[in-house]
Amino acid sequence: MSRKKKEPVLQELIGSLGYLARHRSGISIFNKTIDRLKMGDKVVYLDNKIPALIQDVFNNKDYEQKDGQKPVIAAKRKTEYGWHLIINLPPGVSFHQVRNDKDFFQDAVNGWIEMEWKSGKVHMNIQLGELPSMVKYEWETSQYNKMVLPIPIGYSRTGLHVLDLTESPHLLIGGTTGFGKTSLVASIIHSVLDRAIVVIIDLKGIDFEYLQDHCFVAITNEQARIVLLALNQEFERRRDLIRKYKVRKAINCPVDIPYIVIVIDELAELDKDNFELVDRLVRLARATSMSVVAASQRTSTKVIPGDTRANFVARCCFKVPSPADSRVILGEDCNAAGDLPSIKGRCIYRFGIDTIELQAMYLSEKQAEELALNTKRQKGWEVNVKDTVNKTPRLSAR
């Protein structure tokens, strides 16, 4: 073999050995893999596969600048669920640019990545492992006693994510029919049924009739209008109490003000007048211990205008046909729900700026009906409709 032919082969061999060295998963001694060595206070990680894959993405996406500088992993630490990397960016590379390439990093490590810009460095929290494909509705509320209205959203690679609905206080849910949207809505209802007054607007009229002995269930736009007028009047009453007692929230008033959770399954079916009544509650009722949980399979800006959507701090989106549909629910910078696998219950959850992939719990119709039988009937959910001619119904006191 000539010298000219040997050189490319040698270079390829050296490159392959370098790749293997950088992507090592540890050192095997007597059939036991050692992935780290502790030297005094310092830990040397012999398992470098995941950090090397992240560095490969930086190299292959051409982050290198004209002066030869490129992003460098300055520190790495194994965590219970994966890795935590701290990355230095050279001048000319922005955190926004790295964050926009998040999908490439996630595909490389086959996991979920959360990024944060802190103290002039990129902090990358990598969660490895597969999500479960089905999780039965089962959870212990006693673990969340510090929350007022805890609701389970779903499991990530690190465990169950629970939202205190009073911290949001509104939740928007979207997704294609058959992928878990209604199951999540039912899970939320049963999680708060013994802690709050629940009002359900189910214009499909088929999913929540079994709860009519527990809460007000509207199945027509006329019924929805009656209860929404009542809720808007209740909002005004509570706002007056807040002003009277000179506090910032209804929870701080010296009188008992129960929480009210308004659940709307299929927002698109509301007529214009009813939607305006819902929109008013979403915009103004934040401080009055009234929460709106709204779901829709039609992820369109005509159904959910931007001004309304902006008031939902918490959002959850199941599988949707396209990235554009994902952006309607989750925000203009989040296409993730459009790329979800076709797994029932798989969703993207966003609370504020935090975004995570979850597997929502599955609540079957049979289990939901059994839960209802074991739940005490609420007091105070009835709507007084005696004066429906003048459209001035009132929500009864608890």
Secondary structure, 3 states (H helix, E strand, C coil): CCHHHHHHHHHHHHHHHHHHHHCCECEEECCEEECEEEECCEEEECECHHHHHHHHHHHHCCCCCCCCCCCEEEEEEECCCEEEEEEECCCCCCHHHHHHCHHHHHHHHCCEEEEEEECCEEEEEEECCCCCCCEECCCCHHHHCCCCCEEEEEEECCEEEEEEHHHCCCEEEECCCCCCHHHHHHHHHHHHCCCCEEEEEECCCCCCHHHCCCCEEECCHHHHHHHHHHHHHHHHHHHHHHHHHCCCCHHHCCCCCCCEEEEEECHHHCCHHHHHHHHHHHHHHHHHCEEEEEEECCCCCCCCCHHHHCCCCEEEEECCCCHHHHHHHHCCCCCHHHHCCCCCCEEEEEECCEEEEEECEECCHHHHHHHHHCCCCCCCCCEECCCHHHCCCEECCC
